[in-house]
Amino acid sequence: MDTAEQRRKRKLQLQHRVSGRHHILNLPSRRSLFLSFSFFIFLLFLSSNRFSIHSSSFHPSLTPSTLSLLYSSKSNSLLDPLTQTTTLRPFSLQHRLLFPDYLLLFLTNHPPKPTELECVYYANGSAPGSTEPVVLDVAEVQPVLSTDKYDESRSIARCPFPKNLSLAASVDIRRRGEMGRRNLNQISKKTQSWDKVAYEAILDGDTVVVFVKGLNLRPHKISDPANFRCHFGLKGFNKEGAFMLTTKAVSVAQEVVRCLLPQSIRNNPGMARGIRVTVSRLVGNVRHPVRMLVPSVAKVSNPSDSVQRKNGGKYELCACTMLWNQAPALREWIMYHAWLGVERWFIYDNNSEDDIEKVINDLDVQGYNVSRQAWPWIKTQEAGFSHCALRAREECNWVGFFDVDEFFYFRHAFRHQKGQGGGVPGENSLRSMVANLSSSSSIAEIRTPCHSFGPSGLTLPPKQGVTIGYTCRLQSPERHKSIVRPDLLDISLLNIVHHFQLREGSRSTYISDGSVVINHYKYQVWDIFKAKFFRRVATYVVDWQKDQNKGSKDRAPGLGTEAIEPPNWRLQFCEVWDTGLKDFLLSYFAEPATGLMPWERSF
């Protein structure tokens, strides 16, 4: 029988063993749990995915340094660890992109007003050769230019260039009044260029449409997708060898790459939302091909997430446009075309600085069903229209792609003395026109000719709007604009702004009898014209300051390359006086007592 002393020793040994096990089996940290769970999810993807990173026979190299560009580290930018409190909502800096006029920062969550933020530029604060941890000292602080909501989980902020441009790679953002320094590990020094990046991705059935700058493909042509691959990934488990799934591209055109979803995600499409995606391209010679990965800020989104259906069905007619600093023109354009039957508006705001968001919100409150998409990507009009076509397809039977200085004019319908039921003649004419063609299984596009109007003798913008002020135009039409059925577009989504590539078996119809035209108020008073052409948004249109393609219709004849008003500008482009639309609007829409137009009264 054991003695009391022996029993006491065994009890102490058992307690020591149990204590040791508790130490070994200590609960993992939150980070460990997150990484373990993420790795488990990735293995589920991988187990059912039939594509691999080396899907081609020659196994081109994909270097770890390029792999790491798909991912970015976080920094608790807005809440310094030394000053963090529970009353402020943390959010982090994910990406920096260098634009010609500013730095664009991608942030998680949604920041406060720009007036509450500041851009912070850092310089290395450690002595050369020092073995101490590297820290960054604040070298410069400037106010944030603007902030904007980008998608459901991210925001963007624009920071000015620092006085010392070498600091641009070390820019951060914080709440005003914060103090302190940051460790180098918390601030990634990688700043990408705006013209070489995968910037947007949208889910479309078993594919993802990825928008990429920097591929330098031939304009207006569908390219061979064989040399392209698409790469999907969760956030990197390690920065130099991030796990990814790879699929092939099924179509490539201009800046749009359509990618197959990995098989595992196709089995559960809901898993695609929020996944990072980019593309790679095969470069080099045949013996030593190298697959170059494009840096990416693109996350997969689903266009159906924001669908607002009308009575459970689609709108018959919608409109989409991209603009920059054209808020004063928006009310007239939307209110007039809403009367013609447009039911839904997609406004792609290309970095406006003129309170356009307020104008859009006011119009939406008045029931005009207008939504604004922050679109910071410059020189991307074709890609923006492709993006809009995907979004609008979920909501609209027909979508018109035209600018805020272009107005449909129904010459025959507007000449009737009274409309049906004694109303204004021509009401809903645009919606009726497209609805009459909706039953056709082959007509996918309606092309309408444009008449270009000149300054009409004016030197100041017309107060009552462009439709009232500009009345003199060129005699012959210039080009056309289109209304399309988004469900009948080619899978490449190729467009040249004026019209889209259509699906095989579909066709266009051209309105050539003059019953419907577009009044294009293209050559307005000098200050308006100069601002418009100073910043061309189309990808393949040469900026007017460059000495190229002077004979193109995208340029003003005789303008040259300098922002100097030509002699007699106010009298140019005037061959035919055309007051038809002006006379009609003044007759039916002007306020009798004041003469104000509806868009003036609304303002």
C-alpha positions, 0 to 999 in steps of 0.5 A: 500500500502506498504511503501518504508521502508517495500519494502526495508525490504522484499527485504533484507529478500529475498536476505538473503534467496537466499544467504542461499540457495546458501550456502546449495546448494553449488556445491559438491567437485570433490571427492563427485562427483566421489564417488556419480557417482561411487556409482551410477554405483555400484548400477546399477551393484547390481540391475541386479546381481543375486549373493550375498556375502552370496550365501551359505546356512550357511552364513560364516563370511567375516570380514571387515579387510579381505575385506579391503585387496581388496583395497588400498589407494593411496599416491601421492608418486612421488609428495610430496604435499609440492614440487608438480609442474605442470611440473611433471606427478603425479603417486601413490603407490598402493601396496607393496609386499614382495619378497625373494630378494626385495620389489615390488611396484605397481604404477599407470601410468608409472614412469621415468627411475630407475636412476631418482627414489629412494626408501624411508624408513620411521620411526615413527617420533612422540613421544610415547603417543603424541596426535599430528598427526602421521608423518613419518620421512625418515630413509633410502634412496636407489636407485631403483633396476629397473622399468617396465611397467606392464599393460596399467595403472600400472608399477612396481618398485623393491626396495632393502631391507632396512638395518633395515628390520622393515622399509620395511612396510613403503617404498615409492618411489620418484624422486631423490632429493625430500625432506619432510615427509609424513603423516601416512594416505598417506602411507599404512603400509600394505605389502603383501607377494608374496606367498599369493596374487591374482596377475593377472586376464584375461577376457575369455568370460563370465568368468575371469581367476584369478591367485592366489598364496597361495591356496596350492592345489594339483599339477597336479590335478583339484580341487573342486571349491565348496569351492571357491568364486570370488569377484569383486569390484570398489575401496572401498567407505569405507575401512572397508566395501568395496562393492563387487559383488560375484560369484562362481568359475567354475573351480580350478586347481593349481594356476588358478581359473576360475570365473563367471562374475557377471550378470551385467558385462556379460550384458556389458563385456566392464565394466569388464576391470580394475575391481579389483578381488580376490577369497576366500576359505572356511576354518574352521570346518563345524559348524563355517566356515569362508571365507578367502579372498586372498589379491589382486593386480589383475585387469581384463584385456582383451587379445584381447586388444593387438592382432596384427593380420596378414592379418586379420587372425591368425598365424599358429604357435607361441611360448611361453617361460618363462625365467630368465637371458637368453638374450645371448641364445635368438637370436639363439633360435628365429632366428633358430625357425623362420626359421623353421616357428614360426611366433610370440613369447611371452616371459615371463620375470621372473625378468631378469637383463641382458638387455633382453629387449634390445635383444627383441627390437632388434629382433622385429625391425628385424621383428621377431615379439617378445613381452615381458611380464613383469612377476615378479611372481616367481615359477609360470611357470605353471600359466604363461603358462596358462596365455600365452595360453589365450593370444595366443589363440586370435592370434595363431592356434598352440602354442609351449611351450618350453625353450630357450635351446630346439631346434627342429631337423628334422632329415629326412628333413635336410638330403635332398641335396636341399630344394624345389626350390633349397633352404635350406632343411627343411625350415618351417618344423615346421610350415608345421608339425602343419599345416598338423594337423590343419584340424583335429577336435580332435588332440589338442597337438603334443608331441615331445621327448627330447634328453638331451645333456651334457657339451660335454667336454667344460668348457666355453660357446660355442661362436657359440651357443649351437647348434654348441658347445654341441654335446654329449648326453644321449642315451635315450630320457627324457620327451617331450615338446608340441605344442598345439591348445589353443582353444582345452584346458580344461577350467581349463588350467591345465598343468605340463609345458610339456603338457596341460589338453585337452578338452574332445574329444580332444587328443594328437599325439606323434612323435615316429618315430625319424623323429623329436626330440628336442635337449635339451641342458640341462646340459651345462658348469657348470656356466650356469647350476648352474645359471639355476638350482639355480632359478627353475621357475616351481611351483611344482619343488623342488629347487635344494638346498633342500634335496628332490626328488633327483631321479626326472628328474627335478634334475641333477643326482648325483648333490646333494644340494650344488652349488659345481661343481661335479668331471669331470662335463664337461664329464658327460651325454655323451653317444652318440656323435650327431653332426647332427644339428651342421653339418647341420647348419655349412653347410648351415648357416655359413658365408663362409668368417668368419664362423659366424652364423646368430645369431653372425652376428646379435649381 
